[in-house]
């Protein structure tokens, strides 16, 4: 597994950044509501996208 030096040039990195922006408005008191679950899904997608773009996991699945 090789680190991708151009990770910020890919679209998955920026999708990940948008997903992590949902942390700022996360409903910490109401995690089990529909809004909380949607925010949690967006945050997980953001983390997976950023890690995937940094280590270029997409070449293993193509």
C-alpha atoms as an extended CHARMM CRD file, in Angstrom:
* protein
*
        62  EXT
         1         1  UNK       CA              0.0000000000        0.0000000000        0.0000000000  PROA      1               0.0000000000
         2         2  UNK       CA              1.5660000000        3.2370000000       -1.1720000000  PROA      2               0.0000000000
         3         3  UNK       CA              0.7500000000        6.7520000000        0.0070000000  PROA      3               0.0000000000
         4         4  UNK       CA             -0.7790000000        8.8850000000       -2.7330000000  PROA      4               0.0000000000
         5         5  UNK       CA              1.0590000000       12.2330000000       -2.8710000000  PROA      5               0.0000000000
         6         6  UNK       CA             -1.6240000000       13.8230000000       -5.0710000000  PROA      6               0.0000000000
         7         7  UNK       CA             -4.5420000000       12.8320000000       -2.8470000000  PROA      7               0.0000000000
         8         8  UNK       CA             -5.9990000000       16.3550000000       -2.7810000000  PROA      8               0.0000000000
         9         9  UNK       CA             -6.4130000000       16.4060000000       -6.5700000000  PROA      9               0.0000000000
        10        10  UNK       CA             -8.9950000000       13.6170000000       -6.6130000000  PROA      10              0.0000000000
        11        11  UNK       CA            -12.7350000000       14.0340000000       -6.2650000000  PROA      11              0.0000000000
        12        12  UNK       CA            -13.0010000000       11.5160000000       -3.4120000000  PROA      12              0.0000000000
        13        13  UNK       CA            -10.8510000000       13.6790000000       -1.1440000000  PROA      13              0.0000000000
        14        14  UNK       CA            -13.1590000000       16.6610000000       -1.5850000000  PROA      14              0.0000000000
        15        15  UNK       CA            -16.2480000000       14.4750000000       -1.1080000000  PROA      15              0.0000000000
        16        16  UNK       CA            -14.6160000000       13.3750000000        2.1430000000  PROA      16              0.0000000000
        17        17  UNK       CA            -14.0120000000       16.9540000000        3.2240000000  PROA      17              0.0000000000
        18        18  UNK       CA            -17.6680000000       17.7600000000        2.5940000000  PROA      18              0.0000000000
        19        19  UNK       CA            -18.6440000000       14.7250000000        4.6460000000  PROA      19              0.0000000000
        20        20  UNK       CA            -16.4660000000       15.8240000000        7.5440000000  PROA      20              0.0000000000
        21        21  UNK       CA            -18.0460000000       19.2760000000        7.5000000000  PROA      21              0.0000000000
        22        22  UNK       CA            -21.1590000000       17.6150000000        8.9030000000  PROA      22              0.0000000000
        23        23  UNK       CA            -19.2660000000       17.1890000000       12.2050000000  PROA      23              0.0000000000
        24        24  UNK       CA            -19.7440000000       20.8790000000       12.9700000000  PROA      24              0.0000000000
        25        25  UNK       CA            -23.5340000000       20.6150000000       13.0420000000  PROA      25              0.0000000000
        26        26  UNK       CA            -23.8460000000       17.0430000000       14.3360000000  PROA      26              0.0000000000
        27        27  UNK       CA            -26.8340000000       16.5730000000       16.6900000000  PROA      27              0.0000000000
        28        28  UNK       CA            -24.9200000000       15.0940000000       19.6440000000  PROA      28              0.0000000000
        29        29  UNK       CA            -28.0030000000       15.0110000000       21.8910000000  PROA      29              0.0000000000
        30        30  UNK       CA            -30.2510000000       13.2910000000       19.3390000000  PROA      30              0.0000000000
        31        31  UNK       CA            -28.0520000000       10.7320000000       17.5990000000  PROA      31              0.0000000000
        32        32  UNK       CA            -30.8750000000        8.1780000000       17.2660000000  PROA      32              0.0000000000
        33        33  UNK       CA            -33.1180000000       10.4570000000       15.2140000000  PROA      33              0.0000000000
        34        34  UNK       CA            -33.3610000000       10.3750000000       11.4250000000  PROA      34              0.0000000000
        35        35  UNK       CA            -31.2610000000       13.5420000000       11.2000000000  PROA      35              0.0000000000
        36        36  UNK       CA            -28.5950000000       12.0480000000       13.4670000000  PROA      36              0.0000000000
        37        37  UNK       CA            -28.3830000000        8.8410000000       11.4570000000  PROA      37              0.0000000000
        38        38  UNK       CA            -28.0990000000       10.7480000000        8.1690000000  PROA      38              0.0000000000
        39        39  UNK       CA            -25.3360000000       12.9290000000        9.6100000000  PROA      39              0.0000000000
        40        40  UNK       CA            -23.5470000000        9.8380000000       10.9170000000  PROA      40              0.0000000000
        41        41  UNK       CA            -23.6880000000        8.2020000000        7.4790000000  PROA      41              0.0000000000
        42        42  UNK       CA            -22.2780000000       11.3530000000        5.8540000000  PROA      42              0.0000000000
        43        43  UNK       CA            -19.4280000000       11.5030000000        8.3750000000  PROA      43              0.0000000000
        44        44  UNK       CA            -18.5100000000        7.8370000000        7.8490000000  PROA      44              0.0000000000
        45        45  UNK       CA            -18.5830000000        8.2930000000        4.0660000000  PROA      45              0.0000000000
        46        46  UNK       CA            -16.3250000000       11.3350000000        4.4970000000  PROA      46              0.0000000000
        47        47  UNK       CA            -13.7730000000        9.4680000000        6.5920000000  PROA      47              0.0000000000
        48        48  UNK       CA            -13.7110000000        6.4900000000        4.2240000000  PROA      48              0.0000000000
        49        49  UNK       CA            -13.3470000000        8.7950000000        1.1990000000  PROA      49              0.0000000000
        50        50  UNK       CA            -10.4310000000       10.7100000000        2.6940000000  PROA      50              0.0000000000
        51        51  UNK       CA             -8.5620000000        7.5800000000        3.7850000000  PROA      51              0.0000000000
        52        52  UNK       CA             -9.2850000000        5.9350000000        0.4360000000  PROA      52              0.0000000000
        53        53  UNK       CA             -7.9550000000        8.9060000000       -1.5150000000  PROA      53              0.0000000000
        54        54  UNK       CA             -4.8050000000        9.1750000000        0.6020000000  PROA      54              0.0000000000
        55        55  UNK       CA             -3.8110000000        5.5480000000        0.0930000000  PROA      55              0.0000000000
        56        56  UNK       CA             -5.3020000000        5.0850000000       -3.3960000000  PROA      56              0.0000000000
        57        57  UNK       CA             -7.4980000000        2.0920000000       -2.5750000000  PROA      57              0.0000000000
        58        58  UNK       CA             -9.4400000000        2.5270000000       -5.8160000000  PROA      58              0.0000000000
        59        59  UNK       CA             -6.7410000000        0.7400000000       -7.8390000000  PROA      59              0.0000000000
        60        60  UNK       CA             -7.4190000000       -2.4680000000       -5.9000000000  PROA      60              0.0000000000
        61        61  UNK       CA            -11.1220000000       -2.4570000000       -6.8050000000  PROA      61              0.0000000000
        62        62  UNK       CA            -10.8990000000       -1.6590000000      -10.4970000000  PROA      62              0.0000000000
